[in-house]
Amino acid sequence: MEINREDLVYSKVVIEFVAVAGEYCSFLEQAGGFAKRDFVDKSRKILPLLYYKATLIPPTEPFFEEGTERSVTEEEWDTIHNTIRARLGSHDDYPEILDPVARDTDDRVGGSIAENMADIFQDVKDFVMVYRMGTVEMMNDALWECMQHFDQGWGQKLLNGLRALHHLIHGGHNLDEEEDDPAQNEEKRDTENWIFTKRQKFWNKDEDQ
């Protein structure tokens, strides 16, 4: 069946995915302004929302043979990565099991929340930039590429990082110490209009009733 690309790229599920992806990128670009506990808490809220919105995207096919333009530079990736790593300090690293069903407990590598989140940033920011400025065909191809990367890369990285963030919140870690946070006195960021902030308030309101 022929895909109506214009209907797809302007569909409700795609627009909502773009909105959450944009908020994720803005959040990481402002990561230096959050205290460690606040950053971990907000990360574990927006990551599941980003994952959920990605799972709702219907399949499409690329229009052009060549890939879409990349906007995230190596320097920008480094800035995002280094800011998150400085924010988390010793809490950034976690053990990653390569094969969850393997019985060999030595089958482990070192994981990094900062690296996972920066890699996700690169893929979704590249998509958002093309979506906001491209033609329907370019928007379609950027969406297709982003979903390919989701299937093969950043979806798993998101889940790995989320597992580590969950452990930081519920594993008895002291996230209130700030010796690894050089930007702790930076001006507090305004996140009142972010989707996951609004939904958190809505859920909290329901719980209070």
Phi, psi and omega in degrees: 000134182290136181273129172273098188293326180293316177299322182293307188290340177255014179288160182300318183292325179287317179298320178292322176296318178299318181297314181291320178298319178296321178292322177300314180297316179297321178300313181290328178292342179250015187301329181295345182269001182254144168292159186303309182298319180295320179296315179297317182296315180291326179297317183287349176268318184279331181297313177298326179293319178296318179297313181300314181296326179293326182290344182271351184289125179287160182290151175215177178232149180291149179266316181266156177282325180273158181285170179278165183291141177264137181248334182279119180274166177299323179295321179293319177301315180300318181298313179298311181301311184292325178294315179294318181296320176293324180294318183274334180059230182292348180273001182285321185277144177209153178283133180246130178268122183292318180235104184299337182263356180286144180271348180283106183288350179277355181278068184226151173227164178278127177258161181223121176299317181298318180293317178300312184291326178291322177295318176298316178306315183300314183291315184283330178290320175302317179295311184299320182295318178290318181300320184284338186236354188265176172282173179302317181295319178292320177298317178300313182292324177295321177296315179301313180297317181298320179288327173297316178292327176297313181296321190257350186211286194286341175297314178291321179297323178299313181294321178297314179294323180295321177299318179293320179294320177301318180294324179296322181285318190252003183260014177079020180279147176272102181262005182267345176285142190237024183292342179263007188246084182294341184256023187296339181265005179296152182306134180296135183278146178269111180242020186296331185263004180286146185301312185289335175290317178297317181293324177298317179296321180296316180294319180296323179295318179297321181293329182283341183280000000 
